[in-house]
């Protein structure tokens, strides 16, 4: 009886729309889930009944509807600024690779949710403590291309002993010549001008190096470098010790003409001995073949230090970090140093819709998705990393609500088919009476 087939077809329609409502409900429930990708149900008609008409032509009557598959829509979600260094989003294609355990399965998984943080061991991890995968760095801060866990605080930066000290200054040409010889025990009364700079030994200990300038005859000056004896091997605390000295000669128009450097080999207490520090006062004309005016000068102006620098530093620990569009993680350290500490990778797939959803914002690769194509962001098919942002769900609530109304009406219409067929069957039963 065709009325029975009508009821069966309507029941399949009710079931299909129930499933569709379930999909819509899941989308709406995850409208605020970071990195969530909405789904849609794809439906198809069932095999139709073929009828042979009186004219030997074929006619077909449908048998209802069925769910073909649930398709994931991997479109871009909106990016929202958070201001947190550990929050990251992807603009474009690709997925963060993480390693850990999901639902009892251990291995590499993939996510668009960049709500990361540092765990107690300094690893960059997800809220479920799964470790983000990327490239490490060599001792000198170069990306080594070895894929693995990203640890940002595995070790402090080791100290670097000072090797070079540079000054840019002006020594007043109108200063009087100091007749008395320079006296390390009375440096301020036997010199015209002084400055100080901090230098570091092989252990990262800081030491104050005082530089005194003393004008001699004509356009010539002496300079003397002093360090407290308590900082030196065999020295006496409170007694200044001269560790370097030299002379500076200027032309009649105030440009630096000659430099003489004496000493500069220092034995800091408990550190590596015979530490050599090179002193530079600028590109002198005769000594260096320079212009004599872009470094230390002797003009008729008050003596002053315009610039001074040294290349040593103490040990440092990570204080914060930033991530570039190509995934390079740059760390800022407590000693003022900035260096690369790692690089994120992104994974792309030939068929992202073939990825298997595991929950916890995670996907796993399948035969349908293909193998992950792992590489650095902004290369090949992979998008870029946007730091201090999170990717919002790509669910459009307005669209979902409209789909919900359509689904509800379709379900109601199918239920009406069932009740109508039932009424028609009742009429047939009544014929017996």
C-alpha positions, 0 to 999 in steps of 0.5 A: 500500500502506497500510504505505508510508503508515504509514512515511511518516507515522512519518518525518514524526513523527520529523522533527517531533520532531527539530525540536522537540528542536532548539527545546528545545536552543536554549532550554536553550542560552540559559537564561542569556542575558540577555533571551532569550525561549524558543520553542516549535514549533507542529505540525499534521497533514498532509492526510488521505487520504479513503476512500469506504466501502461505505455511501457515507460518508467516512473519513479516514486521517492522513498525518503531521505538519508544523511550522506555525511556531516561536512566540516566548514573550515572557513576563517574565523574572526581574529580577536585581540587579547594582549597575551603573549601566549595567545596565537591565531592563524590567519589563512590555512593550516593548523598548530601541531601538538603532541600529547594524549586525547581520548586515550590516543597518543601522538600528534594532533592538530588545532586552530585554538591558540590558547597556549601557556607555559607549563611549570617546565617552560614548555608551550602547551595547550590548556590540556597540557599538550605540547606545541610542536616547532623548531628549536634553536642552536646555542647561538640562537639560530633555528635548527629545523629539528621538530619537537617540543618548544621550551622557552625557559630551558636555560638562562642566557650564559654571561658574556665577558666584555671584549670591547668598550667604545666612547663618543665624547667631547673634551673641552679645548678650553680646559687647563693643562693639568701639570701634575702627573695622574695619580690613581689614588687622587684621580679627580684632582689630577684629571679634567673629566671622568666617566664610568661604564659597567663591564662584565667578567666571564662569570657575569659579574659587573664591575665599574670601570672609571675613565679619567681624562687629563689634558697635557700639552697642546691638543693632547690628552691622557686617559686612564682606566681604573677599577677597584682593587677588590674586584681584581686578583691580588688587589686591595678593596678600596684601592683603585688600580689602573688597568688600561691607559693611553693618549688621544691627540687632536688636530687644530680643528678639534678632530681626533687624530691619534689614539694610543691604547696601553694595557687592557688585560684584566684579571678579575677575581675568581673569573677567567684571567687575562681578560682583554678589553679593547678601548675605542674612542672613534675613527681617528685620522692617522691611527684609524684612517677615519674622519676624526669627527664622528667619535671623540672630539676636542671642541670649545664646549663643556666636556661630556659623554655623548655615547658609550657602549660595551658588549658584555652582559650578565646571565639573563632569564626570559621575561617575555616573548613575541611571535612574528608572522612566520612563527619566529619566537623572540625572547626578551631577557632580564639582562636586556638581550633579545634573541630567537628562542624557537619557531612555530610550525603549521601543518596543512592538509590536502583535504581538511574536511577529511580530518577526524574531530576528537573533541578538545578543539583537536583533529587527527589526520585520516586517510581522507585528509592526507598526510600533514604538510609541516612547514613554517608559517607564511610558506606554501599553503600555510597561513601566518601566525598572529600573536596576541590574538585568538581565532573565534568560532566561524559559526554565524548565529543568524544563519544557524537560527534561520536554519533552525526555523527551516528545519523545524518547519520541515520536521512539522511538514513531515509529521503532517504527512504521517498524520495525513496518511494515518487519516487516509488509512482510517478512512479505508478501515471505516469502509468495512463498517 
